[in-house]
Each structure stands twice: as structure tokens, then as C-alpha cells.
């Protein structure tokens, strides 16, 4: 497995188990955040750092109707 693929795989596994650390949906898995909430962040600005990167990825997946990609992540995240 090349390095970029490994990094992407690790990022997706981290994404699958990451939880929202604040706000109305505190404690909820990022992959389970409601789409309107994620869209709101897209308009207002995502948080800085790793959380923002994860939320941008969630947004892109949800905005493009690719939520089915989350299913194997849920199964692998335990």
C-alpha cells in the first residue's frame, strides 16, 4: 500500500470514530451529523485544524450523495 493510500485509509478510519466535541450534537459521531448542520458549517466556516478537515470531508460526502460510503466505516469502527 503506498503512503498516500495509507494516510487516506487512516484518515477515514479516524473519521468513522470521531465525535462532535461541542454544540447541539456534542458526542454524536461526525458521520451521523445531520446534513443541514454540516451545510451550515460550510456556509459559516468550518473549525480550524483536524476537526475542520474532518467536517469538510463529511460535507463533501453528504453534498454529493455518497453517504453509503460511511457504511463500511461504521462496521469497521466497532
N, CA, C and O atoms as a CHARMM CRD file, in Angstrom:
* protein
*
  312
    1    1 UNK  N      0.85500  -1.17400   0.00000 PROA 1      0.00000
    2    1 UNK  CA     0.00000   0.00000   0.00000 PROA 1      0.00000
    3    1 UNK  C      0.90100   1.23600   0.00000 PROA 1      0.00000
    4    1 UNK  O      1.80100   1.34900   0.83200 PROA 1      0.00000
    5    2 UNK  N      0.66100   2.16300  -0.93200 PROA 2      0.00000
    6    2 UNK  CA     1.51200   3.35000  -0.95500 PROA 2      0.00000
    7    2 UNK  C      1.14000   4.29000   0.19500 PROA 2      0.00000
    8    2 UNK  O      0.07700   4.16900   0.80200 PROA 2      0.00000
    9    3 UNK  N      2.03600   5.21600   0.47000 PROA 3      0.00000
   10    3 UNK  CA     1.89500   6.09500   1.63800 PROA 3      0.00000
   11    3 UNK  C      0.62000   6.92600   1.58400 PROA 3      0.00000
   12    3 UNK  O     -0.07000   7.04000   2.59700 PROA 3      0.00000
   13    4 UNK  N      0.28000   7.51600   0.42700 PROA 4      0.00000
   14    4 UNK  CA    -0.92300   8.34000   0.31600 PROA 4      0.00000
   15    4 UNK  C     -2.18300   7.53400   0.57900 PROA 4      0.00000
   16    4 UNK  O     -3.10800   8.00500   1.24100 PROA 4      0.00000
   17    5 UNK  N     -2.21000   6.33400   0.06100 PROA 5      0.00000
   18    5 UNK  CA    -3.37700   5.48200   0.28400 PROA 5      0.00000
   19    5 UNK  C     -3.49800   5.12100   1.76100 PROA 5      0.00000
   20    5 UNK  O     -4.60300   5.10100   2.30400 PROA 5      0.00000
   21    6 UNK  N     -2.39200   4.84000   2.40500 PROA 6      0.00000
   22    6 UNK  CA    -2.37800   4.51100   3.82800 PROA 6      0.00000
   23    6 UNK  C     -2.87100   5.70000   4.64700 PROA 6      0.00000
   24    6 UNK  O     -3.66300   5.53200   5.57300 PROA 6      0.00000
   25    7 UNK  N     -2.40300   6.90100   4.30800 PROA 7      0.00000
   26    7 UNK  CA    -2.83900   8.10200   5.01600 PROA 7      0.00000
   27    7 UNK  C     -4.34100   8.29100   4.85200 PROA 7      0.00000
   28    7 UNK  O     -5.03800   8.56900   5.82800 PROA 7      0.00000
   29    8 UNK  N     -4.85000   8.14600   3.63200 PROA 8      0.00000
   30    8 UNK  CA    -6.28100   8.29500   3.39400 PROA 8      0.00000
   31    8 UNK  C     -7.08100   7.24800   4.14100 PROA 8      0.00000
   32    8 UNK  O     -8.12900   7.55800   4.70800 PROA 8      0.00000
   33    9 UNK  N     -6.61000   6.02500   4.15200 PROA 9      0.00000
   34    9 UNK  CA    -7.28600   4.94100   4.87000 PROA 9      0.00000
   35    9 UNK  C     -7.32700   5.25600   6.36200 PROA 9      0.00000
   36    9 UNK  O     -8.37500   5.12700   6.99600 PROA 9      0.00000
   37   10 UNK  N     -6.20900   5.66100   6.91600 PROA 10     0.00000
   38   10 UNK  CA    -6.14400   6.00300   8.34100 PROA 10     0.00000
   39   10 UNK  C     -7.06800   7.17600   8.65900 PROA 10     0.00000
   40   10 UNK  O     -7.73900   7.17600   9.69100 PROA 10     0.00000
   41   11 UNK  N     -7.10600   8.17500   7.77800 PROA 11     0.00000
   42   11 UNK  CA    -7.97200   9.33100   7.97900 PROA 11     0.00000
   43   11 UNK  C     -9.43500   8.90600   8.00200 PROA 11     0.00000
   44   11 UNK  O    -10.19700   9.36700   8.85100 PROA 11     0.00000
   45   12 UNK  N     -9.83600   8.03400   7.08300 PROA 12     0.00000
   46   12 UNK  CA   -11.22700   7.57500   7.04500 PROA 12     0.00000
   47   12 UNK  C    -11.58400   6.75800   8.28700 PROA 12     0.00000
   48   12 UNK  O    -12.69500   6.86700   8.80700 PROA 12     0.00000
   49   13 UNK  N    -10.65200   5.95100   8.75600 PROA 13     0.00000
   50   13 UNK  CA   -10.91400   5.20500   9.99100 PROA 13     0.00000
   51   13 UNK  C    -11.05300   6.14700  11.18600 PROA 13     0.00000
   52   13 UNK  O    -11.90600   5.94800  12.05100 PROA 13     0.00000
   53   14 UNK  N    -10.21200   7.16700  11.22100 PROA 14     0.00000
   54   14 UNK  CA   -10.32200   8.17500  12.28500 PROA 14     0.00000
   55   14 UNK  C    -11.65600   8.90900  12.16700 PROA 14     0.00000
   56   14 UNK  O    -12.31900   9.16100  13.17200 PROA 14     0.00000
   57   15 UNK  N    -12.04000   9.24600  10.96100 PROA 15     0.00000
   58   15 UNK  CA   -13.30200   9.93600  10.70000 PROA 15     0.00000
   59   15 UNK  C    -14.49200   9.11900  11.20300 PROA 15     0.00000
   60   15 UNK  O    -15.44500   9.66700  11.75600 PROA 15     0.00000
   61   16 UNK  N    -14.42300   7.81500  11.00500 PROA 16     0.00000
   62   16 UNK  CA   -15.53600   6.93700  11.38500 PROA 16     0.00000
   63   16 UNK  C    -15.79000   6.91900  12.88500 PROA 16     0.00000
   64   16 UNK  O    -16.91100   6.65600  13.31900 PROA 16     0.00000
   65   17 UNK  N    -14.76900   7.19400  13.67600 PROA 17     0.00000
   66   17 UNK  CA   -14.94800   7.12500  15.13100 PROA 17     0.00000
   67   17 UNK  C    -14.92000   8.49400  15.80600 PROA 17     0.00000
   68   17 UNK  O    -15.09300   8.58700  17.02200 PROA 17     0.00000
   69   18 UNK  N    -14.70400   9.55000  15.03400 PROA 18     0.00000
   70   18 UNK  CA   -14.62500  10.89800  15.60800 PROA 18     0.00000
   71   18 UNK  C    -16.00800  11.38300  16.01700 PROA 18     0.00000
   72   18 UNK  O    -17.00600  11.13300  15.34200 PROA 18     0.00000
   73   19 UNK  N    -16.03400  12.07500  17.13100 PROA 19     0.00000
   74   19 UNK  CA   -17.29300  12.61500  17.65500 PROA 19     0.00000
   75   19 UNK  C    -17.23800  14.13700  17.69800 PROA 19     0.00000
   76   19 UNK  O    -16.17500  14.74200  17.83700 PROA 19     0.00000
   77   20 UNK  N    -18.40300  14.72500  17.57700 PROA 20     0.00000
   78   20 UNK  CA   -18.52200  16.18000  17.63700 PROA 20     0.00000
   79   20 UNK  C    -18.19500  16.62200  19.06500 PROA 20     0.00000
   80   20 UNK  O    -18.83800  16.16200  20.00900 PROA 20     0.00000
   81   21 UNK  N    -17.21300  17.50000  19.23900 PROA 21     0.00000
   82   21 UNK  CA   -16.77700  17.85600  20.59400 PROA 21     0.00000
   83   21 UNK  C    -17.56800  18.98300  21.26000 PROA 21     0.00000
   84   21 UNK  O    -17.34800  19.26600  22.43800 PROA 21     0.00000
   85   22 UNK  N    -18.47600  19.62600  20.53900 PROA 22     0.00000
   86   22 UNK  CA   -19.19900  20.75900  21.12000 PROA 22     0.00000
   87   22 UNK  C    -20.53900  20.94100  20.43200 PROA 22     0.00000
   88   22 UNK  O    -20.82600  20.31500  19.41300 PROA 22     0.00000
   89   23 UNK  N    -21.35400  21.81600  21.01400 PROA 23     0.00000
   90   23 UNK  CA   -22.59600  22.23600  20.37500 PROA 23     0.00000
   91   23 UNK  C    -23.76000  21.28500  20.55900 PROA 23     0.00000
   92   23 UNK  O    -23.73000  20.36700  21.37900 PROA 23     0.00000
   93   24 UNK  N    -24.76300  21.53500  19.78300 PROA 24     0.00000
   94   24 UNK  CA   -26.02500  20.80600  19.85400 PROA 24     0.00000
   95   24 UNK  C    -25.84000  19.29500  19.68700 PROA 24     0.00000
   96   24 UNK  O    -26.54900  18.50700  20.31400 PROA 24     0.00000
   97   25 UNK  N    -24.90100  18.90000  18.85600 PROA 25     0.00000
   98   25 UNK  CA   -24.69300  17.48200  18.56400 PROA 25     0.00000
   99   25 UNK  C    -23.43900  16.93500  19.23200 PROA 25     0.00000
  100   25 UNK  O    -22.83700  15.97700  18.74600 PROA 25     0.00000
  101   26 UNK  N    -23.05000  17.53800  20.33800 PROA 26     0.00000
  102   26 UNK  CA   -21.88000  17.07900  21.08700 PROA 26     0.00000
  103   26 UNK  C    -22.00600  15.58700  21.39800 PROA 26     0.00000
  104   26 UNK  O    -23.04000  15.12000  21.87400 PROA 26     0.00000
  105   27 UNK  N    -20.93400  14.86000  21.11700 PROA 27     0.00000
  106   27 UNK  CA   -20.91000  13.42900  21.38500 PROA 27     0.00000
  107   27 UNK  C    -21.38500  12.56000  20.23900 PROA 27     0.00000
  108   27 UNK  O    -21.15700  11.35000  20.25500 PROA 27     0.00000
  109   28 UNK  N    -22.03400  13.13600  19.25000 PROA 28     0.00000
  110   28 UNK  CA   -22.51600  12.36400  18.10600 PROA 28     0.00000
  111   28 UNK  C    -21.36000  12.10600  17.13800 PROA 28     0.00000
  112   28 UNK  O    -20.49200  12.96000  16.95700 PROA 28     0.00000
  113   29 UNK  N    -21.35600  10.93300  16.52400 PROA 29     0.00000
  114   29 UNK  CA   -20.35300  10.64800  15.50300 PROA 29     0.00000
  115   29 UNK  C    -20.45800  11.69000  14.38900 PROA 29     0.00000
  116   29 UNK  O    -21.55400  12.06400  13.97200 PROA 29     0.00000
  117   30 UNK  N    -19.31300  12.14500  13.92300 PROA 30     0.00000
  118   30 UNK  CA   -19.32900  13.12900  12.83700 PROA 30     0.00000
  119   30 UNK  C    -20.05800  12.60000  11.61200 PROA 30     0.00000
  120   30 UNK  O    -20.75500  13.34700  10.92600 PROA 30     0.00000
  121   31 UNK  N    -19.89700  11.31200  11.33800 PROA 31     0.00000
  122   31 UNK  CA   -20.55400  10.75300  10.15400 PROA 31     0.00000
  123   31 UNK  C    -22.07300  10.69400  10.30400 PROA 31     0.00000
  124   31 UNK  O    -22.78800  10.46300   9.32900 PROA 31     0.00000
  125   32 UNK  N    -22.57100  10.90500  11.54200 PROA 32     0.00000
  126   32 UNK  CA   -24.01300  10.90300  11.78400 PROA 32     0.00000
  127   32 UNK  C    -24.59700  12.29700  11.98300 PROA 32     0.00000
  128   32 UNK  O    -25.77400  12.43300  12.31500 PROA 32     0.00000
  129   33 UNK  N    -23.78700  13.33000  11.78300 PROA 33     0.00000
  130   33 UNK  CA   -24.31800  14.68900  11.89200 PROA 33     0.00000
  131   33 UNK  C    -25.35300  14.92800  10.80000 PROA 33     0.00000
  132   33 UNK  O    -25.16000  14.49200   9.66500 PROA 33     0.00000
  133   34 UNK  N    -26.45300  15.61600  11.12100 PROA 34     0.00000
  134   34 UNK  CA   -27.45500  15.90900  10.09400 PROA 34     0.00000
  135   34 UNK  C    -26.85800  16.79100   8.99500 PROA 34     0.00000
  136   34 UNK  O    -26.06500  17.69500   9.26000 PROA 34     0.00000
  137   35 UNK  N    -27.25600  16.50900   7.77800 PROA 35     0.00000
  138   35 UNK  CA   -26.72700  17.26600   6.64200 PROA 35     0.00000
  139   35 UNK  C    -26.94400  18.77000   6.78100 PROA 35     0.00000
  140   35 UNK  O    -26.02000  19.53100   6.49200 PROA 35     0.00000
  141   36 UNK  N    -28.13100  19.24400   7.21500 PROA 36     0.00000
  142   36 UNK  CA   -28.29800  20.69900   7.34300 PROA 36     0.00000
  143   36 UNK  C    -27.29300  21.33400   8.31500 PROA 36     0.00000
  144   36 UNK  O    -26.88100  22.47600   8.11300 PROA 36     0.00000
  145   37 UNK  N    -26.90400  20.62000   9.34300 PROA 37     0.00000
  146   37 UNK  CA   -25.92200  21.12100  10.30700 PROA 37     0.00000
  147   37 UNK  C    -24.55200  21.25600   9.64500 PROA 37     0.00000
  148   37 UNK  O    -23.84900  22.24600   9.84700 PROA 37     0.00000
  149   38 UNK  N    -24.18900  20.26400   8.86500 PROA 38     0.00000
  150   38 UNK  CA   -22.90300  20.28900   8.16700 PROA 38     0.00000
  151   38 UNK  C    -22.90700  21.38700   7.09700 PROA 38     0.00000
  152   38 UNK  O    -21.89900  22.06500   6.90100 PROA 38     0.00000
  153   39 UNK  N    -24.01500  21.55700   6.42100 PROA 39     0.00000
  154   39 UNK  CA   -24.14300  22.61400   5.41000 PROA 39     0.00000
  155   39 UNK  C    -24.02100  23.98600   6.07600 PROA 39     0.00000
  156   39 UNK  O    -23.41000  24.89500   5.51500 PROA 39     0.00000
  157   40 UNK  N    -24.59700  24.13800   7.26400 PROA 40     0.00000
  158   40 UNK  CA   -24.48400  25.39500   7.99500 PROA 40     0.00000
  159   40 UNK  C    -23.00600  25.72200   8.23900 PROA 40     0.00000
  160   40 UNK  O    -22.57900  26.85800   8.02900 PROA 40     0.00000
  161   41 UNK  N    -22.23400  24.73900   8.67900 PROA 41     0.00000
  162   41 UNK  CA   -20.80400  24.95500   8.88900 PROA 41     0.00000
  163   41 UNK  C    -20.10700  25.32700   7.57800 PROA 41     0.00000
  164   41 UNK  O    -19.21300  26.17400   7.56300 PROA 41     0.00000
  165   42 UNK  N    -20.51400  24.69700   6.49300 PROA 42     0.00000
  166   42 UNK  CA   -19.90100  25.00800   5.19900 PROA 42     0.00000
  167   42 UNK  C    -20.11200  26.48300   4.84200 PROA 42     0.00000
  168   42 UNK  O    -19.23900  27.12000   4.25300 PROA 42     0.00000
  169   43 UNK  N    -21.26200  27.00600   5.19900 PROA 43     0.00000
  170   43 UNK  CA   -21.56500  28.41000   4.90900 PROA 43     0.00000
  171   43 UNK  C    -20.88800  29.36500   5.89600 PROA 43     0.00000
  172   43 UNK  O    -20.41000  30.43100   5.50800 PROA 43     0.00000
  173   44 UNK  N    -20.85200  28.97900   7.16100 PROA 44     0.00000
  174   44 UNK  CA   -20.32400  29.85200   8.21300 PROA 44     0.00000
  175   44 UNK  C    -18.81600  29.74500   8.39200 PROA 44     0.00000
  176   44 UNK  O    -18.16200  30.67500   8.86300 PROA 44     0.00000
  177   45 UNK  N    -18.28200  28.59700   8.00800 PROA 45     0.00000
  178   45 UNK  CA   -16.85800  28.34100   8.19800 PROA 45     0.00000
  179   45 UNK  C    -16.64800  27.15200   9.11000 PROA 45     0.00000
  180   45 UNK  O    -17.21200  27.07800  10.20100 PROA 45     0.00000
  181   46 UNK  N    -15.83700  26.23200   8.65400 PROA 46     0.00000
  182   46 UNK  CA   -15.52700  25.05200   9.45300 PROA 46     0.00000
  183   46 UNK  C    -14.52100  25.42100  10.54100 PROA 46     0.00000
  184   46 UNK  O    -13.76700  26.38300  10.39500 PROA 46     0.00000
  185   47 UNK  N    -14.51200  24.64800  11.63700 PROA 47     0.00000
  186   47 UNK  CA   -13.49100  24.86500  12.65900 PROA 47     0.00000
  187   47 UNK  C    -12.09200  24.67600  12.06300 PROA 47     0.00000
  188   47 UNK  O    -11.93400  24.04000  11.02100 PROA 47     0.00000
  189   48 UNK  N    -11.10700  25.22100  12.71900 PROA 48     0.00000
  190   48 UNK  CA    -9.71900  25.06100  12.30100 PROA 48     0.00000
  191   48 UNK  C     -9.21600  23.66600  12.65800 PROA 48     0.00000
  192   48 UNK  O     -9.79100  22.98500  13.50700 PROA 48     0.00000
  193   49 UNK  N     -8.15700  23.25800  12.01400 PROA 49     0.00000
  194   49 UNK  CA    -7.45300  22.03900  12.39100 PROA 49     0.00000
  195   49 UNK  C     -8.10800  20.75400  11.91900 PROA 49     0.00000
  196   49 UNK  O     -8.86400  20.73100  10.94800 PROA 49     0.00000
  197   50 UNK  N     -7.79400  19.69100  12.63500 PROA 50     0.00000
  198   50 UNK  CA    -8.22400  18.34100  12.25000 PROA 50     0.00000
  199   50 UNK  C     -9.74200  18.22300  12.20300 PROA 50     0.00000
  200   50 UNK  O    -10.28400  17.61000  11.28200 PROA 50     0.00000
  201   51 UNK  N    -10.44000  18.80200  13.18700 PROA 51     0.00000
  202   51 UNK  CA   -11.90200  18.74000  13.19200 PROA 51     0.00000
  203   51 UNK  C    -12.46400  19.38100  11.92600 PROA 51     0.00000
  204   51 UNK  O    -13.36700  18.82800  11.29800 PROA 51     0.00000
  205   52 UNK  N    -11.94100  20.52900  11.55600 PROA 52     0.00000
  206   52 UNK  CA   -12.39800  21.19300  10.33600 PROA 52     0.00000
  207   52 UNK  C    -12.15100  20.34800   9.09600 PROA 52     0.00000
  208   52 UNK  O    -13.00300  20.27000   8.21200 PROA 52     0.00000
  209   53 UNK  N    -10.98600  19.71700   9.03300 PROA 53     0.00000
  210   53 UNK  CA   -10.68200  18.83500   7.90200 PROA 53     0.00000
  211   53 UNK  C    -11.67600  17.68100   7.82700 PROA 53     0.00000
  212   53 UNK  O    -12.14100  17.31700   6.74700 PROA 53     0.00000
  213   54 UNK  N    -11.99200  17.11700   8.97700 PROA 54     0.00000
  214   54 UNK  CA   -12.95400  16.00600   9.00500 PROA 54     0.00000
  215   54 UNK  C    -14.34100  16.47800   8.59600 PROA 54     0.00000
  216   54 UNK  O    -15.03400  15.80300   7.83500 PROA 54     0.00000
  217   55 UNK  N    -14.74100  17.63500   9.10300 PROA 55     0.00000
  218   55 UNK  CA   -16.07800  18.13500   8.77000 PROA 55     0.00000
  219   55 UNK  C    -16.17900  18.51000   7.29500 PROA 55     0.00000
  220   55 UNK  O    -17.23600  18.33300   6.69000 PROA 55     0.00000
  221   56 UNK  N    -15.11000  19.02100   6.71000 PROA 56     0.00000
  222   56 UNK  CA   -15.10200  19.30100   5.26900 PROA 56     0.00000
  223   56 UNK  C    -15.29400  18.01000   4.47800 PROA 56     0.00000
  224   56 UNK  O    -16.01300  17.98800   3.47900 PROA 56     0.00000
  225   57 UNK  N    -14.65500  16.94700   4.92400 PROA 57     0.00000
  226   57 UNK  CA   -14.80400  15.65300   4.25800 PROA 57     0.00000
  227   57 UNK  C    -16.23500  15.14800   4.38600 PROA 57     0.00000
  228   57 UNK  O    -16.81400  14.66300   3.41400 PROA 57     0.00000
  229   58 UNK  N    -16.80400  15.26200   5.58100 PROA 58     0.00000
  230   58 UNK  CA   -18.20500  14.86800   5.80200 PROA 58     0.00000
  231   58 UNK  C    -19.11100  15.66300   4.86000 PROA 58     0.00000
  232   58 UNK  O    -20.00600  15.10600   4.22400 PROA 58     0.00000
  233   59 UNK  N    -18.86800  16.95600   4.78400 PROA 59     0.00000
  234   59 UNK  CA   -19.67900  17.81200   3.91700 PROA 59     0.00000
  235   59 UNK  C    -19.60800  17.34800   2.46600 PROA 59     0.00000
  236   59 UNK  O    -20.64000  17.20300   1.81100 PROA 59     0.00000
  237   60 UNK  N    -18.41100  17.11600   1.96500 PROA 60     0.00000
  238   60 UNK  CA   -18.25100  16.70000   0.56900 PROA 60     0.00000
  239   60 UNK  C    -18.96900  15.38000   0.30000 PROA 60     0.00000
  240   60 UNK  O    -19.60700  15.21800  -0.74000 PROA 60     0.00000
  241   61 UNK  N    -18.86800  14.46000   1.21700 PROA 61     0.00000
  242   61 UNK  CA   -19.52600  13.16000   1.04600 PROA 61     0.00000
  243   61 UNK  C    -21.04000  13.32900   1.05000 PROA 61     0.00000
  244   61 UNK  O    -21.72600  12.79600   0.17800 PROA 61     0.00000
  245   62 UNK  N    -21.56700  14.07000   2.02800 PROA 62     0.00000
  246   62 UNK  CA   -23.01600  14.26200   2.11800 PROA 62     0.00000
  247   62 UNK  C    -23.54600  15.08700   0.94800 PROA 62     0.00000
  248   62 UNK  O    -24.59100  14.75900   0.38500 PROA 62     0.00000
  249   63 UNK  N    -22.83800  16.15200   0.57900 PROA 63     0.00000
  250   63 UNK  CA   -23.29900  17.03200  -0.50100 PROA 63     0.00000
  251   63 UNK  C    -23.34400  16.31400  -1.84400 PROA 63     0.00000
  252   63 UNK  O    -24.10300  16.70400  -2.73100 PROA 63     0.00000
  253   64 UNK  N    -22.54600  15.28100  -1.99700 PROA 64     0.00000
  254   64 UNK  CA   -22.50700  14.54200  -3.25100 PROA 64     0.00000
  255   64 UNK  C    -23.28300  13.22800  -3.20500 PROA 64     0.00000
  256   64 UNK  O    -23.15600  12.39200  -4.09900 PROA 64     0.00000
  257   65 UNK  N    -24.09200  13.05200  -2.15000 PROA 65     0.00000
  258   65 UNK  CA   -24.94200  11.86800  -2.05400 PROA 65     0.00000
  259   65 UNK  C    -24.17800  10.57100  -1.88600 PROA 65     0.00000
  260   65 UNK  O    -24.61700   9.52300  -2.35900 PROA 65     0.00000
  261   66 UNK  N    -23.04000  10.63400  -1.21700 PROA 66     0.00000
  262   66 UNK  CA   -22.18500   9.45500  -1.08000 PROA 66     0.00000
  263   66 UNK  C    -22.20800   8.87300   0.33300 PROA 66     0.00000
  264   66 UNK  O    -21.25400   8.21500   0.74800 PROA 66     0.00000
  265   67 UNK  N    -23.28500   9.10800   1.06700 PROA 67     0.00000
  266   67 UNK  CA   -23.36600   8.61100   2.44900 PROA 67     0.00000
  267   67 UNK  C    -23.17300   7.11200   2.56400 PROA 67     0.00000
  268   67 UNK  O    -22.74800   6.61900   3.60800 PROA 67     0.00000
  269   68 UNK  N    -23.48100   6.38300   1.50300 PROA 68     0.00000
  270   68 UNK  CA   -23.29300   4.93200   1.53400 PROA 68     0.00000
  271   68 UNK  C    -21.83600   4.56200   1.82500 PROA 68     0.00000
  272   68 UNK  O    -21.55500   3.46000   2.29500 PROA 68     0.00000
  273   69 UNK  N    -20.92000   5.47800   1.54600 PROA 69     0.00000
  274   69 UNK  CA   -19.50700   5.22300   1.83700 PROA 69     0.00000
  275   69 UNK  C    -19.25200   5.09300   3.33600 PROA 69     0.00000
  276   69 UNK  O    -18.24100   4.52400   3.74700 PROA 69     0.00000
  277   70 UNK  N    -20.16300   5.61800   4.15200 PROA 70     0.00000
  278   70 UNK  CA   -20.00000   5.53300   5.60000 PROA 70     0.00000
  279   70 UNK  C    -20.28500   4.13900   6.15500 PROA 70     0.00000
  280   70 UNK  O    -19.78400   3.78800   7.22300 PROA 70     0.00000
  281   71 UNK  N    -21.07700   3.34400   5.44800 PROA 71     0.00000
  282   71 UNK  CA   -21.48000   2.04000   5.98900 PROA 71     0.00000
  283   71 UNK  C    -20.30200   1.12600   6.34900 PROA 71     0.00000
  284   71 UNK  O    -20.27100   0.60100   7.46200 PROA 71     0.00000
  285   72 UNK  N    -19.33500   0.91700   5.45000 PROA 72     0.00000
  286   72 UNK  CA   -18.18900   0.07000   5.85400 PROA 72     0.00000
  287   72 UNK  C    -17.40200   0.70700   7.00100 PROA 72     0.00000
  288   72 UNK  O    -16.81300  -0.00700   7.81300 PROA 72     0.00000
  289   73 UNK  N    -17.38600   2.03300   7.07800 PROA 73     0.00000
  290   73 UNK  CA   -16.67900   2.69800   8.16700 PROA 73     0.00000
  291   73 UNK  C    -17.35500   2.42000   9.50900 PROA 73     0.00000
  292   73 UNK  O    -16.68500   2.21500  10.52100 PROA 73     0.00000
  293   74 UNK  N    -18.66700   2.41500   9.50300 PROA 74     0.00000
  294   74 UNK  CA   -19.40900   2.10800  10.75200 PROA 74     0.00000
  295   74 UNK  C    -19.09600   0.69500  11.20400 PROA 74     0.00000
  296   74 UNK  O    -18.88500   0.45600  12.39300 PROA 74     0.00000
  297   75 UNK  N    -19.06300  -0.23400  10.27800 PROA 75     0.00000
  298   75 UNK  CA   -18.79800  -1.63900  10.61100 PROA 75     0.00000
  299   75 UNK  C    -17.37000  -1.82100  11.13500 PROA 75     0.00000
  300   75 UNK  O    -17.14200  -2.61500  12.04700 PROA 75     0.00000
  301   76 UNK  N    -16.41000  -1.08600  10.56100 PROA 76     0.00000
  302   76 UNK  CA   -15.01100  -1.22900  10.95700 PROA 76     0.00000
  303   76 UNK  C    -14.67000  -0.44200  12.20400 PROA 76     0.00000
  304   76 UNK  O    -13.64200  -0.70400  12.82900 PROA 76     0.00000
  305   77 UNK  N    -15.50600   0.51800  12.58800 PROA 77     0.00000
  306   77 UNK  CA   -15.17300   1.35200  13.74200 PROA 77     0.00000
  307   77 UNK  C    -15.62200   0.71100  15.04900 PROA 77     0.00000
  308   77 UNK  O    -15.31900   1.21600  16.13000 PROA 77     0.00000
  309   78 UNK  N    -16.33600  -0.39000  14.94900 PROA 78     0.00000
  310   78 UNK  CA   -16.72400  -1.10200  16.15000 PROA 78     0.00000
  311   78 UNK  C    -17.96000  -0.56300  16.73400 PROA 78     0.00000
  312   78 UNK  O    -18.42600  -1.05900  17.76000 PROA 78     0.00000
